[in-house]
Amino acid sequence: MKKYLLYEHGVQSPRWQTDYLPQFHTWLTRKTPYLFREDFCGTARIACEWVKQSTRHRALGLDLDPEPLRIARERNLSQLSSIEKARIVLKRQDVRSPTAEPFDMIGAFNFSCFTFLTRVDLLRYFRAVHASLKKPGTLFLEIAGGPGFIEPRHERRNFSVPGIGKVKQIWEQHQYDPITGINDYSIHFGLPDGSWLQDAFQYHWRIWGIPELRDALAEAGFRKSVVLWEQVDDRGKGTGELLPTENAELPESYVAYLVAVK
Ligand SMILES: C[S@@+](CC[C@H](N)C(=O)[O-])C[C@H]1O[C@@H](n2cnc3c(N)ncnc32)[C@H](O)[C@@H]1O
């Protein structure tokens, strides 16, 4: 299905996650992570990138939806060498159930923990992750927020996809409900042949705040959590560098990582 290819080019940058985030795992645990679980893995780009690092690197990708898992196998795992492929497993599984094998590092990217709309569900997920980690082990949550992330807007960008050409992407933010904390988001794509993929991806998310997430992580048994926050230059412009931070000014919008340590 074409929409997953467009999503991978428009939204993801898996090399960034596998190059940058393990450094924080090592800083927090004094260990190199080899066993990685990609939660909500979709087409498992990060898990695929993970196993390329060395013969000791292994990955498990979990997703509930069989469609992106099939595409992951057909398009992404098929591009790995046979020995790399032997080090990756994809499973159709709810991330709210623990896995038998303990992992060094578990990641939930692209705001996927916002899928859980109630605290009961969020805690169930965090407890299942805690039970699936070695000690020490880390959970990396990619999160977003700020007024600019919840107000209605359309963000347009163009990018090129090999074999398809110039693609237009629209990220649409719908109406935020301040009582439930829930907002809907859509991704639409315009193709070079003039066709339009309206609502190619749709999300119904509870926009959890950082203190709420940290409280829930502590309740689930994590011994500490660290916020990786984008640094700003002298003019207040984001530098792209994320560093452990305990206090910050509210930006218009932010993308950050919350790292929980078992
Ligand atoms: C926002 S997409 C993230 C895709 C990919 N991880 C990324 O970073 O771009 C969310 C994915 O989570 C999956 N998902 C939602 N609830 C889940 C659950 N409880 N357990 C496992 N996967 C789930 C969906 O099927 C979907 O593929």
The ligand as an SDF file (V2000), in Angstrom:
LIG
                    3D

 27 29  0  0  0  0  0  0  0  0999 V2000
    1.1580    6.5630   15.1900 C   0  0  0  0  0  0  0  0  0  0  0  0
    1.3590    4.9420   14.4450 S   0  0  0  0  0  0  0  0  0  0  0  0
    3.0770    4.8000   14.7360 C   0  0  0  0  0  0  0  0  0  0  0  0
    3.8260    4.1180   13.6490 C   0  0  0  0  0  0  0  0  0  0  0  0
    5.3340    4.0690   13.8800 C   0  0  0  0  0  0  0  0  0  0  0  0
    5.6640    3.5120   15.1740 N   0  0  0  0  0  0  0  0  0  0  0  0
    5.9880    5.4320   13.7720 C   0  0  0  0  0  0  0  0  0  0  0  0
    6.7580    5.7910   14.6490 O   0  0  0  0  0  0  0  0  0  0  0  0
    5.7870    6.1350   12.8320 O   0  0  0  0  0  0  0  0  0  0  0  0
    0.5690    3.9610   15.6310 C   0  0  0  0  0  0  0  0  0  0  0  0
    0.6200    2.4410   15.4340 C   0  0  0  0  0  0  0  0  0  0  0  0
    0.2440    1.8560   16.6880 O   0  0  0  0  0  0  0  0  0  0  0  0
   -0.5390    0.6820   16.4590 C   0  0  0  0  0  0  0  0  0  0  0  0
   -1.2680    0.4220   17.7130 N   0  0  0  0  0  0  0  0  0  0  0  0
   -2.2720    1.1630   18.2640 C   0  0  0  0  0  0  0  0  0  0  0  0
   -2.6590    0.6350   19.4570 N   0  0  0  0  0  0  0  0  0  0  0  0
   -1.8420   -0.4300   19.6920 C   0  0  0  0  0  0  0  0  0  0  0  0
   -1.7200   -1.3670   20.7550 C   0  0  0  0  0  0  0  0  0  0  0  0
   -2.5060   -1.2940   21.8320 N   0  0  0  0  0  0  0  0  0  0  0  0
   -0.7750   -2.3300   20.6660 N   0  0  0  0  0  0  0  0  0  0  0  0
    0.0310   -2.4130   19.5790 C   0  0  0  0  0  0  0  0  0  0  0  0
   -0.0450   -1.5490   18.5350 N   0  0  0  0  0  0  0  0  0  0  0  0
   -0.9630   -0.5770   18.5850 C   0  0  0  0  0  0  0  0  0  0  0  0
   -1.3700    1.0260   15.2420 C   0  0  0  0  0  0  0  0  0  0  0  0
   -1.7870   -0.1540   14.5880 O   0  0  0  0  0  0  0  0  0  0  0  0
   -0.3780    1.8700   14.4170 C   0  0  0  0  0  0  0  0  0  0  0  0
    0.3260    1.0620   13.5010 O   0  0  0  0  0  0  0  0  0  0  0  0
  1  2  1  0
  2  3  1  0
  2 10  1  0
  3  4  1  0
  4  5  1  0
  5  6  1  0
  5  7  1  0
  7  8  2  0
  7  9  1  0
 10 11  1  0
 11 12  1  0
 11 26  1  0
 12 13  1  0
 13 14  1  0
 13 24  1  0
 14 15  1  0
 14 23  1  0
 15 16  2  0
 16 17  1  0
 17 18  1  0
 17 23  2  0
 18 19  1  0
 18 20  2  0
 20 21  1  0
 21 22  2  0
 22 23  1  0
 24 25  1  0
 24 26  1  0
 26 27  1  0
M  CHG  2   2   1   9  -1
M  END
$$$$
